[in-house]
Amino acid sequence: MRISLELIPRDREELRAELQLTKARFPSINTINIPDLTRFDFRSWEAVGLSKAYFENSIPHIRAMDFDAGEPFHIIDYLDTHHISEILVVTGDAPKNSHHRVYPTSCIDLISKIKREHPHIKVYSALDPYRGSIRDEYEYVQRKLAAGTDGFFTQPYFDLRLMELYADMLEGTEIFWGVSPVVSDKSRRYWETRNNVVFPKDFKPTLDWNIEFSRQALTFTEQSKSNIYFMPIKVDLSAYFKGVFNEVYV
């Protein structure tokens, strides 16, 4: 089982410090995944070039809209040089910087291109159970699989029943189940309004509730022989992971 931690690439020195801390204190984590955020100059694949010095399994998020599907995949030399063999392709949000050029390239367009031209690259895509109906998301997932997707990273879950539903639908597909602690009412409102999350009736925006759910999600991941990634935002990592993994950190 792979256990991934999502880290934000604000700058090289901060990322290096987070990688060193993770490597030293959280031994259960064996993979790093890094989003590509246009408000930072440090691109995800550059960040993974740094991350691989600490974690061999490091996966950059790649924004499909940043690439022209009719032109060569211009970062392939960088990926190959730095032995980056796994990527996560997402559509991407429109950049706030008007000087940042984008293209009408969908994630399916880019997945098809990469798998056709660079089949040695393992390509993950996103699974979002909140963006529409279950049927719509299932059909979208099937189109991604037909395009060549090797597996999925999900949006964070807060309800095991929903995880079980999608696990049944996607049996045999490699999945990284997302988990993100929500420990304030403000954060809860963000997930509800921005990502259309419907929290379960027993949800509480406390560290204890989120630790218990994360432990349940980790057990589910082990039993289903899948993977998991954690996206902890504004929480004490030591307290959170000590509760999740039941490990004593030094």
Disulfide bonds with the S-S distance in Angstrom:
none
